[in-house]
Amino acid sequence: MEFLLIASAHFLALLSPGPDFFLILQAALRLPLRYAFMVCTGIAAANGVYLAVAVLGLETVREMDTLMVALKWLGGGYLVYVGLLLLRAPRRSLEAGVSVSALHVPGVRRQFMVGFLSAIFNPKNAIFYLSLFTVMVSAETPLGVRSLYALWMVSVVLAWDMGVATAFGRERVKGFLGQWVFRIEKVSGLLLAVFGVLLAVD
């Protein structure tokens, strides 16, 4: 029952589109799918870091005001930076190949870091996982079982994000969205910048 409760709460939170969704969307449309998958892997890895903190019962992290404020400003600044890269990117069709935007430079490590930094600089991830384990997981639940919960959630994040990337990275979908890709990038850039500002001032 405990597992079903936390798995359901986690999945419902995952359904809400946030900065990660728009990062995956732009990568899937502009880059070969393997690079979009690396963005997804970076996001999952950052979630794994916060889950490890939650599993070890380090709830005091939430009370470290300086750390939380630093994460808010770093995260907000990073999202605004990524948003501006998309807003400033010139019009370029999908058929023209890889965008000249610095955000779309191919590279396994580079795209992994795009996803990782987005998720690790978001203090809401830390608060969510710590709250989830504090409220829904019993103190008597063994470390091994809590670790399995965390492994499940990281796997779900990775599978869900890769599913999103696969859906938008399909040639038929790219063909349909090709004429709108410039507008999609601008809207994504604007939303990421707004997410960044809201994160910093929240």
Residue, then its C-alpha position, 0 to 999 in steps of 0.5 A: m500500500e505504501f508503495l502504491l501511494i508514493a508511486s501514484a503521487h510521484f506519477l501525478a506530479l510527473l504528468s504536470p509539464g514543467p521546464d524539463f518537458f520543454l527542454i526535452l521537446q526542443a531537443a527531440l525536434r532539433l537533435p537526433l533522438r540519442y541526444a534527446f535521450m541524454v537530456c532525459t538521462g541527465i534529468a533522471a540522474a538529478n532526480g536520483v541525487y535528490l532521491a538519494v538524499a530523501v532515502l537517507g533521511l536527510e530532511t534537514v536539507r530543506e532547513m538549510d535556507t542558504l542552500m535553498v536560496a542558492l538553488k533557487w537563484l541558480g535554477g532561475g538563472y539557468l532556466v532564464y539563460v536557456g529560455l533566452l537561447l531559444l528566444r534568440a535562435p534564428r529561424r531555421s527549418l528542421e530540414a536545414g539540420v542542427s540549429v546554430s543555437a548553443l543549446h542544440v550543439p550535438g554532444v552526449r555529455r553536453q546534452f546530459m548536462v543540459g538536463f542535469l543542470s535543469a533538474i538539479f538546480n530546481p529546489k522544488n525537486a528536493i522539496f517534493y522528494l523529501s516531503l514524499f518520503t517524510v509524509m508517505v514513507s514510514a520510519e520503519t521502512p527498511l533502507g533497502v525498500r526505500s532504495l527500491y522506491a527511489l530506483w522505481m521513481v528514477s526509472v519512471v522519470l527516465a521512461w516517461d521523459m524518453g517516451v516524450a522524446t520519442a513521441f516528438g522525435r518521430e519523423r512523422v511528428k517532426g514533419f507535422l510540426g516542422q512549419w511550427v518549429f520556430r514558434i514552438e521554440k519561441v514559446s518554449g523559450l518564453l515559458l522557460a524564462v518565465f519558469g526561471v523568474l518564478l522559481a527565483v522569486d518564489 
